[in-house]
Amino acid sequence: MGGSQLPIRGFTRYRSTLLFCDIRSFTTFFDRCPPEETYVFVTSVLRRIAKIVEGNNGKISNFTGDGFLAQFALGEPGMAEADSIRSAILIREELMQINRERHFEHDFTFLLGIGIHTGTVAGGEVDFAGYPLQLVLGDVVNTASRIESLCKFFSVDILISESTEEAVRGIFPLLPMPPKELRGKTGKYKTFWVMPTAQIETQWKK
């Protein structure tokens, strides 16, 4: 193995549902607050949200400056898709609670953008300088990110792809959005808004 290659353990192809989350206004928060306050607040928010993902059979694959990528790949067909949407709904509710906590002390709150897509990925554990990282590769990753970016265009907070919707049809209250091109891709893609009326109690029955 060449010196420029990273050892990858358990690298394989599998079906997965990816959730790409972007918490908006974090950049504004970074600009206004001291680094120490920023660090404490952001890590506390991400920790609260990560617990939601892990509590619904998901795994954080990568943290970004203002969000993260998570994957759901366990259980029966349809389970991963339902778990990802359940997580998104709970993240929505958690961020609303965080905004309520901040309302009386701060002059701005945070907005949410989540894109969810299902497909085949390639992944495995990468040993990066002695630190294990879960690597996920494939067009599914880019598509989930592009779907999240449509949240701003449609002024919504949670969008799922057609492949994800097919697995949970009739379980969640979804509103089909007009087909739209995704940046860097050809053709138009159907997406569905997970409406605010979605309730955890009415979802996937295990």
ABEGO torsion letter per residue (X at the ends): XBAABBBBBGBBBBBBBBBBBBBBGAAAAAAABBAAAAAAAAAAAAAAAAAAAAAAGBBBABBBAAEBBBBBABEBBGAAAAAAAAAAAAAAAAAAAAAAAAAAABABBBBBBBBBBBEBBBBEBBBBGGBBBBBBBEAAAAAAAAAAAAAAAAGBABBBBAAAAAAABGABBBBBBBBBBBBGBBEBBBBBBBBAABBAAABBBX
